[in-house]
Amino acid sequence: MSGAIDLPLVRSLPSHGRDHATLLQELEALRVADADWRDGRVFSLVYDPGHAHEAFLQEAHSRYFCENGLNPMAFKSLHRMETDVVRMVGRLLHGDAETCGTMTSGGTESLLLAVKTARDRARRLHPWNHRPEMILPTTAHVALDKAADAFGVRIRRARLTADLRVDVRHVKRLINRHTVLVVASAPQYPHGVVDPVAEIGQLALKRKIPFHVDACVGGMILPFIEKLGRPVPPWDFRVPGVTSISADLHKYGYTAKGASVLLHRSKDYLQDQIFIATDWPGGVYASPTLPGTRPGGTIAAAWAGMQAMGEDGYLALARQTLAAADELRAGVRAIDGLKLLSPDDMPIVTWASGAPDVDVYAVADQLEARGWHIDRQQDPPSVHLTVMAGHERTVGAYVSDLGEAVRYVRAHPGTKSQGNAAMYGMMAKVPFRGMIKKTVRDMYLEMYGPEGGAKQGDPAPPQGLVGKLLAEHGEKIDRALDLYQRLRNRLTRRN
């Protein structure tokens, strides 16, 4: 990010239409504050397939720019393409002739629909269950929290084992007569770990509970990692008990943004995904997904992009991705004061502090100052990197800057009390999460309120209770929270 946007806010529709060329120039000018993902210094958000494939996706998308996937009978071409995409992904994930599903707008919608489907299935088969529950690992994607909130399903969280996989024994204990869904990740986002899907599948099969595998990150790369001879634990439809899988196409499928797939083992599960209203004056309305209108361009780009890539293309990109991830892991291991939380053979690399004098958030600030886009995490404090093929050319520079950042933080211990490090450090430790929620809500209200973040740069520091405490008593509160955490850990060990 190189600076603030130097264009006035648009506060009303112009009286007269503006010049096309000028508007296109302004579109480019608006990019000035964006993360520059093309230079390989961003490790998430955009999955770069290379210029030639990107141009092809744009062309395919533009061919169906105006078409609408709302009505599959009006636009039979889009329905055919969607069916083809579902078949391709289903075959890749070892589905059979009964496997079916739909495209969605992304991982969040896929997970929302997985939860909605499980809830509605329970309503159909077990109408007495008025308190539906689902069991999630603590590392499950937060979109499932959004789904629980939207569809009135209570979350029961299963703890992790030492290797950061969900504890199957705890999952078993959490299952009860209200359980409508069990979820596992392949892999989970924070640390790139694949949950024990096979063992959970046995539980789900025995208890006749739907079992969803969230492979939004891994669905389009794990099959090719396995083909390259790397060890990948069983996670797809080869596992008895798995009833649905979500896989994002716009991640390692390298298709246009807004494309995911939700697959079901059979129509018996798919039927509960479909929404139907029969009494609307506008006619009978049915939709298999959450939106009504669905952009035809996204469906077309997925259909064309996956076939243009082919198995050989995906294998080549997976090979490059693993090479970059391997180099990154080796580099982190060589830096005194850091440790890896992520496993080998996965495209996600997560590092954390391995020494008391290395503050993760202070190191993150130093990397950010060197031009890297940083994904900070908590519980424990760590930095996440989703590695892609294009990172082969920048991993060396990242490792070099990471080593320098660690050495700087060790030589300047006060950095953990400055800038973003102080804010993230305190927010990670505050035990009263309602305070954090209010702080974040205030920040988003400023960004999306009437002025829309008038400064047009990075969000302002939090002005809620956390921000005020940090400004006035930061160092004292930091020490107090450290003491609180040590006491809490000691009590946990005793119990």
C-alpha positions as CSV (number, residue, x, y, z in Angstrom):
1,M,0.0,0.0,0.0
2,S,1.6,3.2,-1.2
3,G,-0.6,6.0,0.0
4,A,-4.0,7.6,0.4
5,I,-6.6,8.0,-2.3
6,D,-6.3,11.4,-3.8
7,L,-9.8,11.7,-5.2
8,P,-12.8,13.4,-3.7
9,L,-15.6,11.3,-2.3
10,V,-18.6,10.9,-4.6
11,R,-21.6,12.1,-2.6
12,S,-24.3,12.1,-5.2
13,L,-25.1,10.9,-8.7
14,P,-23.6,13.4,-11.3
15,S,-26.2,15.5,-13.1
16,H,-24.7,14.5,-16.4
17,G,-22.9,11.3,-17.4
18,R,-19.1,11.5,-17.1
19,D,-16.5,10.7,-19.7
20,H,-15.6,7.0,-20.0
21,A,-11.9,7.5,-20.3
22,T,-11.7,9.8,-17.3
23,L,-13.6,7.3,-15.2
24,L,-11.3,4.5,-16.2
25,Q,-8.3,6.6,-15.2
26,E,-9.9,7.3,-11.9
27,L,-10.5,3.5,-11.4
28,E,-6.8,3.0,-11.8
29,A,-6.1,5.9,-9.4
30,L,-8.2,4.3,-6.7
31,R,-5.8,1.4,-6.6
32,V,-3.1,3.5,-4.9
33,A,-4.0,2.4,-1.4
34,D,-4.6,-1.3,-2.3
35,A,-2.3,-4.2,-1.5
36,D,-0.1,-4.8,-4.5
37,W,-0.7,-8.6,-4.9
38,R,1.1,-8.8,-8.2
39,D,4.5,-8.2,-6.6
40,G,4.3,-11.4,-4.6
41,R,4.3,-9.6,-1.2
42,V,0.7,-10.6,-0.4
43,F,0.1,-14.1,0.9
44,S,-3.7,-14.3,0.7
45,L,-6.8,-12.6,-0.8
46,V,-5.8,-13.1,-4.4
47,Y,-4.6,-16.3,-6.0
48,D,-2.4,-15.3,-9.0
49,P,-2.6,-17.7,-11.9
50,G,-0.2,-15.7,-14.1
51,H,-1.0,-13.1,-16.7
52,A,-2.0,-15.3,-19.5
53,H,-4.5,-17.3,-17.5
54,E,-5.8,-14.1,-15.9
55,A,-6.4,-12.6,-19.3
56,F,-8.2,-15.8,-20.5
57,L,-10.5,-15.7,-17.4
58,Q,-11.4,-12.1,-18.1
59,E,-12.3,-12.9,-21.7
60,A,-14.4,-15.9,-20.6
61,H,-16.1,-13.8,-17.9
62,S,-16.9,-11.0,-20.3
63,R,-18.7,-13.4,-22.8
64,Y,-21.4,-14.0,-20.1
65,F,-21.2,-10.6,-18.4
66,C,-24.9,-9.9,-18.7
67,E,-26.4,-13.4,-18.3
68,N,-28.1,-14.3,-15.0
69,G,-27.9,-17.7,-13.3
70,L,-31.2,-17.0,-11.4
71,N,-33.3,-18.9,-14.0
72,P,-31.6,-22.1,-15.3
73,M,-34.5,-22.5,-17.8
74,A,-33.9,-19.1,-19.4
75,F,-30.1,-19.5,-19.5
76,K,-29.6,-23.2,-20.2
77,S,-25.9,-22.5,-21.1
78,L,-25.2,-21.4,-17.5
79,H,-27.0,-24.4,-16.0
80,R,-25.0,-26.7,-18.3
81,M,-21.7,-25.0,-17.3
82,E,-22.5,-25.2,-13.6
83,T,-23.4,-28.9,-13.9
84,D,-20.1,-29.5,-15.7
85,V,-18.1,-27.7,-13.0
86,V,-19.8,-29.6,-10.2
87,R,-19.1,-32.9,-12.1
88,M,-15.4,-32.0,-12.5
89,V,-14.9,-31.1,-8.8
90,G,-17.0,-34.1,-7.7
91,R,-14.8,-36.4,-9.7
92,L,-11.6,-34.8,-8.4
93,L,-12.9,-35.3,-4.8
94,H,-13.7,-39.0,-5.5
95,G,-17.5,-38.6,-5.6
96,D,-19.5,-41.1,-7.5
97,A,-22.5,-41.0,-10.0
98,E,-24.8,-39.8,-7.2
99,T,-22.6,-36.8,-6.2
100,C,-24.3,-33.5,-6.9
101,G,-24.3,-29.9,-5.8
102,T,-24.2,-26.3,-6.9
103,M,-21.8,-23.4,-7.4
104,T,-21.9,-20.6,-4.9
105,S,-20.4,-17.1,-4.6
106,G,-17.6,-18.3,-2.3
107,G,-16.6,-20.2,0.8
108,T,-18.9,-18.2,3.1
109,E,-22.0,-19.0,1.1
110,S,-20.9,-22.6,0.8
111,L,-20.6,-22.9,4.5
112,L,-23.9,-21.0,5.2
113,L,-25.7,-23.4,2.8
114,A,-24.1,-26.5,4.5
115,V,-25.5,-25.4,7.8
116,K,-28.9,-24.4,6.4
117,T,-29.1,-27.8,4.7
118,A,-28.3,-29.7,7.9
119,R,-30.8,-27.7,9.9
120,D,-33.6,-28.2,7.3
121,R,-32.8,-31.9,7.0
122,A,-33.2,-32.2,10.8
123,R,-36.5,-30.3,10.6
124,R,-37.7,-32.8,8.0
125,L,-36.5,-36.0,9.7
126,H,-36.6,-35.0,13.4
127,P,-39.3,-32.3,13.8
128,W,-39.1,-32.6,17.6
129,N,-35.5,-31.0,17.5
130,H,-36.2,-27.4,18.2
131,R,-32.6,-26.7,19.5
132,P,-30.3,-27.7,16.6
133,E,-26.6,-27.9,17.4
134,M,-23.5,-28.4,15.3
135,I,-20.0,-29.4,16.5
136,L,-17.0,-27.4,15.2
137,P,-13.3,-27.5,15.9
138,T,-12.1,-24.3,17.6
139,T,-10.2,-23.6,14.4
140,A,-13.2,-24.0,12.0
141,H,-13.7,-21.1,9.7
142,V,-15.6,-18.1,11.3
143,A,-18.1,-18.2,8.4
144,L,-19.6,-21.1,10.3
145,D,-20.2,-18.7,13.3
146,K,-22.0,-16.5,10.8
147,A,-24.1,-19.4,9.6
148,A,-25.0,-20.4,13.2
149,D,-26.1,-16.8,13.9
150,A,-28.1,-16.6,10.7
151,F,-29.9,-20.0,11.0
152,G,-30.3,-20.4,14.7
153,V,-28.0,-23.3,15.2
154,R,-26.0,-23.5,18.5
155,I,-22.3,-24.1,18.2
156,R,-20.6,-26.7,20.4
157,R,-16.8,-26.2,20.1
158,A,-14.5,-29.2,20.2
159,R,-11.0,-28.6,21.5
160,L,-7.7,-29.4,19.7
161,T,-5.0,-31.9,20.4
162,A,-1.3,-31.0,20.7
163,D,-0.9,-31.2,16.9
164,L,-3.7,-28.6,16.4
165,R,-6.2,-31.2,15.0
166,V,-9.6,-31.5,16.5
167,D,-9.9,-33.9,19.4
168,V,-12.1,-36.8,18.1
169,R,-12.8,-38.0,21.7
170,H,-14.1,-34.6,22.5
171,V,-16.2,-34.5,19.4
172,K,-17.7,-37.9,20.4
173,R,-18.6,-36.5,23.9
174,L,-20.3,-33.4,22.4
175,I,-22.6,-35.4,20.1
176,N,-26.2,-35.5,21.5
177,R,-29.7,-35.8,20.2
178,H,-29.7,-32.2,19.1
179,T,-26.7,-32.5,16.9
180,V,-27.6,-31.8,13.3
181,L,-24.0,-31.4,11.8
182,V,-20.4,-32.2,12.5
183,V,-17.7,-30.2,10.7
184,A,-14.0,-30.8,10.0
185,S,-11.5,-28.8,8.0
186,A,-9.2,-29.9,5.2
187,P,-7.1,-28.0,6.0
188,Q,-8.1,-25.4,8.6
189,Y,-7.1,-21.9,7.7
190,P,-5.1,-20.7,10.8
191,H,-2.4,-23.4,10.8
192,G,-2.9,-25.5,7.6
193,V,-3.8,-28.7,9.5
194,V,-6.1,-31.4,8.1
195,D,-8.5,-32.6,10.8
196,P,-8.9,-36.4,11.4
197,V,-11.7,-36.7,8.9
198,A,-11.6,-40.5,8.7
199,E,-12.1,-41.0,12.5
200,I,-14.9,-38.3,12.6
201,G,-16.5,-40.0,9.6
202,Q,-16.9,-43.2,11.5
203,L,-18.6,-41.3,14.4
204,A,-20.9,-39.5,12.0
205,L,-21.8,-42.7,10.1
206,K,-22.5,-44.6,13.4
207,R,-24.7,-41.8,14.8
208,K,-26.3,-41.0,11.4
209,I,-25.3,-37.3,11.6
210,P,-24.4,-35.3,8.5
211,F,-20.7,-34.6,8.3
212,H,-19.4,-31.6,6.3
213,V,-15.7,-31.2,5.3
214,D,-14.7,-27.5,4.8
215,A,-12.1,-27.8,2.1
216,C,-12.7,-24.2,0.9
217,V,-8.9,-23.7,1.1
218,G,-7.6,-27.1,0.2
219,G,-10.2,-28.6,-2.1
220,M,-8.5,-27.6,-5.3
221,I,-4.9,-28.3,-4.3
222,L,-4.9,-31.3,-1.9
223,P,-5.8,-33.8,-4.7
224,F,-2.7,-32.6,-6.6
225,I,-0.5,-32.6,-3.6
226,E,-1.4,-36.2,-3.2
227,K,-0.8,-36.9,-6.9
228,L,2.7,-35.4,-6.4
229,G,3.4,-38.1,-3.8
230,R,3.1,-36.0,-0.6
231,P,1.3,-37.5,2.3
232,V,-2.3,-36.2,2.6
233,P,-4.6,-37.8,5.2
234,P,-8.0,-39.1,3.9
235,W,-10.5,-36.3,3.8
236,D,-12.8,-36.4,0.7
237,F,-15.7,-38.7,-0.4
238,R,-13.5,-41.7,-0.1
239,V,-14.2,-41.4,3.7
240,P,-17.5,-43.1,4.6
241,G,-19.6,-40.7,6.6
242,V,-18.7,-37.5,4.7
243,T,-21.9,-36.2,3.4
244,S,-20.9,-32.8,2.0
245,I,-17.7,-30.9,1.0
246,S,-17.1,-27.2,0.2
247,A,-14.3,-26.3,-2.1
248,D,-13.4,-22.8,-3.4
249,L,-12.6,-22.5,-7.1
250,H,-11.3,-19.0,-6.8
251,K,-8.5,-20.1,-4.5
252,Y,-6.3,-22.9,-5.7
253,G,-8.7,-23.5,-8.6
254,Y,-7.5,-20.2,-10.0
255,T,-10.8,-19.1,-11.4
256,A,-12.5,-15.7,-11.2
257,K,-13.5,-14.3,-7.8
258,G,-16.9,-15.3,-6.5
259,A,-16.7,-19.1,-7.2
260,S,-17.0,-22.0,-4.9
261,V,-18.7,-25.4,-5.0
262,L,-20.9,-27.2,-2.4
263,L,-21.0,-30.9,-3.1
264,H,-23.4,-33.4,-1.5
265,R,-23.0,-37.2,-1.5
266,S,-26.5,-37.6,-3.0
267,K,-29.7,-35.8,-3.8
268,D,-31.1,-37.0,-0.5
269,Y,-28.9,-34.3,1.1
270,L,-29.1,-31.7,-1.7
271,Q,-32.9,-31.5,-1.4
272,D,-32.7,-29.7,1.9
273,Q,-30.5,-27.0,0.4
274,I,-33.2,-25.8,-2.0
275,F,-35.5,-23.0,-1.0
276,I,-39.0,-23.0,-2.4
277,A,-41.9,-20.5,-1.9
278,T,-45.2,-21.3,-3.4
279,D,-47.6,-18.5,-2.2
280,W,-45.8,-15.4,-3.5
281,P,-48.0,-13.3,-5.8
282,G,-45.0,-13.1,-8.2
283,G,-45.3,-16.8,-8.7
284,V,-43.6,-20.0,-7.4
285,Y,-40.1,-19.2,-6.5
286,A,-37.2,-21.6,-6.1
287,S,-33.5,-21.2,-5.5
288,P,-30.8,-23.7,-4.7
289,T,-28.4,-21.0,-3.4
290,L,-28.7,-17.9,-1.1
291,P,-28.6,-15.2,-3.8
292,G,-31.3,-15.0,-6.5
293,T,-29.3,-13.3,-9.2
294,R,-26.1,-15.0,-9.9
295,P,-23.5,-13.5,-12.3
296,G,-23.1,-15.6,-15.4
297,G,-19.5,-14.4,-15.9
298,T,-18.3,-16.2,-12.8
299,I,-19.8,-19.5,-13.8
300,A,-18.4,-19.2,-17.4
301,A,-14.9,-18.3,-16.1
302,A,-14.9,-21.3,-13.8
303,W,-16.1,-23.6,-16.5
304,A,-13.5,-22.3,-19.0
305,G,-10.7,-21.7,-16.5
306,M,-10.7,-25.2,-15.0
307,Q,-10.6,-26.8,-18.4
308,A,-7.9,-24.5,-19.7
309,M,-5.8,-25.4,-16.7
310,G,-6.3,-29.1,-16.8
311,E,-4.7,-31.7,-14.5
312,D,-1.3,-30.9,-15.8
313,G,-1.6,-27.2,-15.2
314,Y,-2.9,-27.8,-11.6
315,L,-0.1,-30.2,-11.0
316,A,2.5,-27.7,-12.2
317,L,1.1,-25.0,-10.0
318,A,0.9,-27.3,-7.0
319,R,4.5,-28.3,-7.5
320,Q,5.6,-24.7,-7.6
321,T,3.5,-23.9,-4.5
322,L,5.0,-26.7,-2.5
323,A,8.5,-25.7,-3.5
324,A,7.9,-22.1,-2.3
325,A,6.3,-23.4,0.9
326,D,9.2,-25.8,1.6
327,E,11.7,-23.0,1.1
328,L,9.7,-20.7,3.4
329,R,9.5,-23.4,6.1
330,A,13.2,-24.0,5.9
331,G,13.8,-20.3,6.2
332,V,11.6,-20.0,9.3
333,R,13.3,-23.0,10.9
334,A,16.7,-21.4,10.4
335,I,15.7,-18.2,12.3
336,D,16.5,-18.3,16.0
337,G,13.5,-17.3,18.0
338,L,10.7,-18.5,15.7
339,K,8.9,-21.8,15.4
340,L,6.4,-23.3,12.9
341,L,2.8,-24.2,13.8
342,S,1.9,-25.5,10.4
343,P,2.8,-29.1,9.1
344,D,5.0,-29.9,6.2
345,D,3.5,-30.8,2.8
346,M,0.8,-28.1,3.0
347,P,0.5,-24.8,1.2
348,I,-0.2,-22.9,4.4
349,V,2.8,-21.7,6.6
350,T,2.2,-20.3,10.0
351,W,5.0,-19.2,12.3
352,A,5.0,-18.0,15.9
353,S,7.4,-16.9,18.6
354,G,9.8,-19.6,19.9
355,A,11.5,-17.3,22.5
356,P,10.2,-14.9,25.2
357,D,12.0,-11.9,23.7
358,V,10.4,-12.3,20.3
359,D,7.0,-10.6,20.1
360,V,5.1,-11.8,17.1
361,Y,3.1,-8.6,16.6
362,A,6.3,-6.5,16.8
363,V,8.0,-8.6,14.2
364,A,4.8,-8.3,12.0
365,D,5.0,-4.5,12.3
366,Q,8.6,-4.6,11.1
367,L,7.7,-6.8,8.1
368,E,4.8,-4.4,7.3
369,A,7.3,-1.5,7.3
370,R,9.3,-3.5,4.7
371,G,6.3,-3.7,2.4
372,W,4.8,-7.1,3.2
373,H,1.1,-7.6,3.7
374,I,0.7,-9.4,7.1
375,D,-2.1,-11.7,8.4
376,R,-1.9,-11.6,12.1
377,Q,-3.5,-14.3,14.2
378,Q,-4.2,-15.0,17.9
379,D,-4.5,-18.0,20.3
380,P,-1.5,-18.3,20.0
381,P,-0.1,-15.1,18.4
382,S,1.1,-16.0,15.0
383,V,1.4,-15.0,11.4
384,H,-0.3,-16.9,8.6
385,L,0.9,-17.2,5.0
386,T,-1.1,-18.8,2.3
387,V,1.6,-19.7,-0.2
388,M,1.0,-19.8,-4.0
389,A,3.1,-20.6,-7.0
390,G,3.9,-17.0,-7.6
391,H,5.7,-16.7,-4.3
392,E,8.6,-18.7,-5.6
393,R,10.2,-15.5,-6.7
394,T,9.7,-13.6,-3.3
395,V,10.2,-16.2,-0.6
396,G,13.9,-15.5,-0.4
397,A,13.3,-11.8,0.2
398,Y,10.6,-12.6,2.8
399,V,12.9,-14.9,4.8
400,S,15.7,-12.3,4.7
401,D,13.3,-9.6,5.9
402,L,11.9,-11.9,8.5
403,G,15.3,-12.6,10.0
404,E,16.2,-8.9,10.1
405,A,12.8,-8.1,11.7
406,V,13.4,-10.7,14.5
407,R,16.9,-9.4,15.2
408,Y,15.5,-5.8,15.3
409,V,12.8,-6.7,17.8
410,R,15.2,-8.5,20.0
411,A,17.6,-5.5,20.0
412,H,14.7,-3.1,20.6
413,P,12.3,-4.7,23.2
414,G,10.2,-1.5,23.4
415,T,8.7,-2.3,19.9
416,K,6.1,-4.5,21.4
417,S,4.6,-1.5,23.1
418,Q,4.4,0.6,20.0
419,G,2.1,0.8,16.9
420,N,0.0,-2.1,15.8
421,A,2.0,-4.5,18.0
422,A,0.7,-2.9,21.2
423,M,-2.9,-2.9,19.9
424,Y,-2.9,-6.5,18.7
425,G,-1.0,-7.7,21.7
426,M,-3.6,-6.2,24.1
427,M,-6.6,-7.3,22.0
428,A,-5.2,-10.9,22.0
429,K,-4.9,-10.9,25.8
430,V,-8.1,-9.1,26.9
431,P,-10.3,-11.9,28.4
432,F,-13.5,-9.9,28.0
433,R,-14.2,-10.4,24.3
434,G,-17.2,-8.1,24.4
435,M,-14.8,-5.2,24.7
436,I,-13.0,-6.4,21.6
437,K,-16.2,-6.8,19.7
438,K,-17.3,-3.2,20.5
439,T,-13.9,-1.9,19.4
440,V,-14.1,-3.7,16.1
441,R,-17.7,-2.7,15.6
442,D,-16.8,0.9,16.2
443,M,-14.1,0.7,13.5
444,Y,-16.4,-0.8,11.0
445,L,-19.1,1.7,11.7
446,E,-16.5,4.4,10.9
447,M,-15.6,2.6,7.7
448,Y,-19.1,2.0,6.5
449,G,-20.9,4.9,8.1
450,P,-22.1,8.1,6.3
451,E,-18.6,9.3,5.6
452,G,-17.3,5.9,4.6
453,G,-14.0,6.4,6.2
454,A,-13.4,9.9,4.9
455,K,-9.6,9.7,5.4
456,Q,-9.5,7.1,2.7
457,G,-6.5,5.5,4.2
458,D,-6.0,2.7,6.7
459,P,-8.6,2.5,9.4
460,A,-8.0,4.8,12.4
461,P,-6.8,3.3,15.6
462,P,-9.6,2.0,17.7
463,Q,-11.3,4.7,19.7
464,G,-13.4,2.4,21.9
465,L,-12.6,1.2,25.4
466,V,-9.6,-0.9,24.3
467,G,-8.1,2.1,22.4
468,K,-8.5,4.4,25.3
469,L,-7.0,2.0,27.8
470,L,-4.1,1.4,25.4
471,A,-3.5,5.1,25.0
472,E,-3.6,5.9,28.7
473,H,-2.4,2.7,30.5
474,G,-1.0,0.4,27.8
475,E,2.1,-0.8,29.5
476,K,0.5,-1.4,32.9
477,I,-2.4,-3.2,31.4
478,D,-0.1,-5.3,29.3
479,R,1.8,-6.5,32.4
480,A,-1.5,-7.2,34.2
481,L,-2.8,-9.2,31.3
482,D,0.5,-11.2,31.2
483,L,0.0,-12.0,34.9
484,Y,-3.6,-13.0,34.3
485,Q,-2.6,-15.3,31.4
486,R,0.1,-17.0,33.5
487,L,-2.3,-17.6,36.3
488,R,-4.9,-19.0,33.9
489,N,-2.4,-21.3,32.4
490,R,-1.3,-22.6,35.8
491,L,-4.9,-23.3,36.8
492,T,-5.6,-25.0,33.5
493,R,-2.6,-27.3,34.0
494,R,-3.8,-28.2,37.5
495,N,-7.2,-29.1,36.2
